């Protein structure tokens, strides 16, 4: 069982996520590598919104391939290359997570592995074994 918590002793979340998530000992864990805004042929989408949609879609495809869903996400890390994309990133994340509120970290970096990538999303999920 996953327990999503926002303790009163910590500041409330800045957007839709949980400050912490605890998991019971009988969980099966899935660690998902960073997913970027490209399709199965490695074609990078044009523009931030299109890349974000693909990156989140790729992460969700990984979850579904192991019989999980966004509701099983314990933690996500979102890595952006432009601080100006934070608001759009949060909106797309919230829509793609369909109400799920995993623990979350948002990082803005100088660049990703390919110069045209604008976002990378990685996740950790758990489900009862």
C-alpha positions in Angstrom: 0.0 0.0 0.0 1.2 3.5 -0.8 0.6 6.3 1.7 0.7 9.8 0.2 1.5 12.4 2.9 1.8 16.1 3.3 2.8 16.4 7.0 1.8 19.6 8.8 5.4 20.0 10.0 6.6 20.6 6.4 5.6 23.3 3.9 2.6 22.5 1.7 3.4 21.5 -1.9 3.9 24.2 -4.4 1.7 22.4 -6.9 0.0 19.0 -7.3 2.4 16.5 -5.6 3.0 14.9 -2.2 5.8 15.8 0.1 6.4 12.2 0.8 5.2 8.7 0.0 5.7 5.6 2.1 5.3 2.1 0.8 4.6 -1.1 2.7 7.2 -3.9 2.8 5.3 -6.2 0.4 5.6 -3.8 -2.7 7.1 -4.7 -6.1 9.2 -1.7 -7.3 9.8 -0.4 -10.8 12.5 2.2 -11.6 12.0 4.0 -14.9 14.9 5.6 -16.8 14.6 9.1 -18.0 12.1 9.5 -20.8 12.4 12.3 -23.4 10.2 13.8 -26.0 10.9 11.5 -28.9 9.0 8.8 -30.6 9.9 5.1 -31.2 12.0 6.1 -34.2 14.0 8.5 -32.0 12.4 11.6 -33.7 12.4 14.5 -31.3 9.1 16.4 -31.2 9.1 20.1 -32.1 8.5 22.5 -29.2 8.3 22.0 -25.4 4.6 21.0 -25.2 5.0 18.3 -27.8 8.2 17.0 -26.2 6.5 17.0 -22.7 3.5 15.1 -24.0 5.8 12.4 -25.5 8.1 12.2 -22.5 5.1 11.7 -20.1 3.5 9.3 -22.6 6.7 7.3 -22.8 6.9 7.1 -19.0 3.2 5.9 -18.8 4.0 3.3 -21.5 6.8 2.0 -19.3 4.4 1.8 -16.4 1.7 0.0 -18.4 4.2 -2.5 -19.8 4.8 -3.7 -16.3 1.1 -3.7 -15.4 1.2 -0.4 -13.5 -0.5 3.0 -13.8 0.2 6.6 -12.8 -1.6 5.8 -9.5 1.4 3.5 -8.7 4.0 6.3 -9.0 5.9 6.9 -5.8 8.3 9.6 -7.2 8.9 11.5 -10.4 11.8 13.7 -11.4 11.2 16.3 -14.1 14.3 17.8 -15.7 13.9 20.9 -17.9 16.4 22.9 -19.8 14.5 26.2 -19.7 13.0 27.8 -16.6 10.4 29.4 -18.7 8.8 26.0 -19.3 8.0 25.4 -15.6 4.3 26.5 -15.8 3.7 24.5 -19.0 5.5 21.5 -17.5 3.3 21.5 -14.4 0.1 21.7 -16.4 1.1 18.8 -18.7 2.3 16.8 -15.7 -1.0 17.3 -13.8 -3.1 16.3 -16.8 -1.0 13.2 -17.6 -1.0 12.1 -14.0 -4.8 12.1 -13.9 -4.9 13.2 -10.2 -2.0 11.1 -9.0 0.2 13.0 -6.6 3.6 11.2 -6.3 6.5 12.8 -4.6 8.1 15.1 -7.2 11.3 17.0 -7.9 11.7 19.6 -10.7 15.2 20.5 -11.8 16.3 23.1 -14.4 19.7 22.2 -16.0 21.9 23.7 -18.7 21.3 20.8 -21.1 20.4 17.2 -21.6 22.2 14.4 -23.5 21.0 15.7 -26.9 21.0 19.5 -27.5 17.4 19.6 -28.8 15.8 17.8 -25.8 13.9 20.2 -23.6 12.5 17.8 -21.0 13.3 14.4 -19.4 11.0 12.6 -16.9 12.0 9.6 -14.7 9.9 7.7 -12.2 9.8 5.2 -9.5 6.6 3.1 -9.0 5.5 0.4 -6.6 2.6 -2.0 -6.5 1.6 -4.8 -4.2 3.6 -7.9 -5.0 
